[in-house]
Amino acid sequence: MEFQENIRVAISGLIEHKFRSFLTMLGIIFGVASVIAMLSIGEGAKREAIAKYQDLGVNNIIVREKDLSDEELEAVRAKFSQGLSLTDAEVIGQIVPGVKKIACQAEIDTDVKYADQTSHSTVIGITPDYAQLLNYKTDKGTLISKDHYDRNLKVCVLGAGVAKTLFKHKSPIRKMVKLDDQWFEVVGVLQSKALFTETVGELASRDLNTDVYIPLTSFLDRFTPTNQLKSQIQQITIQVDNSEHLVETSNLVTAILNRHHFNNQDYSIVIPYELLKQEEKERRIYNILLGAIAAISLVVGGIGIMNIMLATVMERTREIGIRRAIGARKADIMSQFVSEAVAISITGGLIGVVLGVSLSLLITLFTDVHTFIRLYSVFIAFGFSVIVGISFGYLPAKNAANLKPIDSIRYE
């Protein structure tokens, strides 16, 4: 019997029992759909994590003032540490090799006002290199420049959330906003930033879109911290020229700061690149687990195929005997039943791909979970469904091929 004839007979057998064939496919359909959906969720989470750490700068070392209580701060100051300062940044730049740029920032929580609108924000004084080191880009206007910094100008750049709250659909550029009791001219609006949903060391989770940025010179001249024990600045961001030397560079930075702070641990060091590598490792494990759980559905679907095919062989024993008696070989009978199993798997796999892609899009559309479909996940899910069909269809096909013609014809 020709191969094309085997395929035709297999497909006609499936069409004759449409409902049973569909029920057999369900395991494959849901298995393929769940593999695609699970892997797309994992890939989306991975991309969010990468974007989050890229916002911190993967070639950066971040030195952050520790959030200490008043009693702890008094104890530290009594031991001669004045906290993070511009002097620390200057010394690091002079001593540590491989440093490309250093940016400093100071912070204060206050209200930002325009007309009758108010937004509670974090006002951050920054040096000119800050935006470049942390991958900040503007949606409108300009960033804080060296000219703004050198001339100690009263200008500010608004986070996307602050701009939306204060100005609705109007352009904030060249408008005057009140930061605490100081008036500043808006020169730019930042693009929307991803939320920091996790605490990374001393980088507490917060909405970066509610921040307002001004020149650090203006900040130090015009804003007085509510707690006089606080450091002069709250963060130093150090960009190095080679990410492979981040750990060694951070150890040298730690040694310098320990000496300047008289071994008081009133700061912490965060290395985004190391956190990113750890995150990627965890995400790989997470994806493998998700894929394995989803693959169980495919295996269950394969078992369903095998059960139905075994029942089909029993049901069509007499037909098999007649076909063997008129000249069909074992290979022909085996090919017919394997073809049926593969046809079920391929059809179920295609439907599962459509369902899985649709499910991934719906998850993104109706929830806060971001998904991303990689082409390889579709091929893996579909390929696995075909392998399942062949594997679990082989045993029933072999049983059918091994039936003796005389016994099969006599079978009732």
C-alpha positions, 0 to 999 in steps of 0.5 A: 500500500502506498504511503499516500493511501495510508495517509488518506485512510488515516485521515478518513478514519479521523473524520469518521469519528470527529468528536472522538478525534477532537477529544483525543486532541484536547490534551495536545492542544492544551499542552502546546498552548500551556508551553507557549504561554508559560514560556512567554510569561518567563521571557516577559519577566526576563526582559522586564528584569533586564530593562530594570537593571539596565536602568541602573547601568550594567557597567555601574557600581552604585554606592548608596547611603544606608537608611539608618535610624537617628540613634544609629546615625548619632553613633556613626557620627560619633565615630567620625564618619560624616557619611557620603560626600562629594569628597568621597566621589572625588577620591574614588575618581582619582584613585580607582583605575578604569573609572569612566565617569562618576555621578553624585545625587542628593535627595529630599522628599517634598511637594511639587506644585503648579497652579492648583495641582500638587504632587508629592515627589522626591527632588534629586540633585544630580551632576551632569553625567547622571542621566547618561550613566543611568540611561535616562532619556527625555520625552520633551526638552533637555536633561540637566546639562553642565551649563545648568550645573556650573551656573547653579541654575534653578531649572528642573527635569520632571519625571513622566508621572509628575508632568502628567499630574501637574500639567495634564495634557499641557506642555510643561516646558518653560513653566515654573514649578514650586519645589518646597518653597523654591521656584524652578523652570521646567526644561525637560520631561523624562520618558516613562520609567519601569517601576522598581518593584523589588528592593535592591540593597538600599535602593528602595522600591519606588516609582521613578516617574514621580522624581524631579531632577535639578542641578546638584549645585542648586540642590546643595545651595537651596535645600536643607535636609530635615535631618542634620545627621544625613549625609551630604549626598545619598548616592554615588554612581561609578561607571567602569570601562569593563564589566569584567572588573566590576567586583575587583573595582567594588572591592577597591571602592569599599576599601577607600570608603572604609578608610574615609568613613573610619570603618563605619558601615553607613553605606552599601554597594550595589552592582547591577551587573552581578544582580542581573546575572543572578536574575538571569540564572533564576529566570532560566531555572524558572523557565525550565520549571514552567516548561516542564510543568507545561510539558506534563500536559503534552505527555498526558495528551500523548497517553490519551492518544495511546489509549484511544489508538489502542481502543481503535485497534480493538474496534477495527480488528476485523478491518485490519484482518481483511486488509492483511488478507488482501495483501496489506503488509505489516508495514502498511498497517503500522504506517496507517495507525502511526499516521493517524496518531501523527495527524492528531498531534499535528492538528492538535499542535496547530490549534494549540499554537494559535491558542497559546499565542492568543492566550499570551496576548490576552494575558498582557492585554488584561493583566499587569503581566508582560509576555513575550513570545519567542519563535523557538518556544512555538517550535519547541511546543509544536515539535514536542507535540509531533514527537509525542504523537509518534512515540505514543502512537507507535505501540498501538500501531505495532499491536495492529501490525502484529495481529494475525489475519485469520484471527482478525477476520474471525474477531467479533 
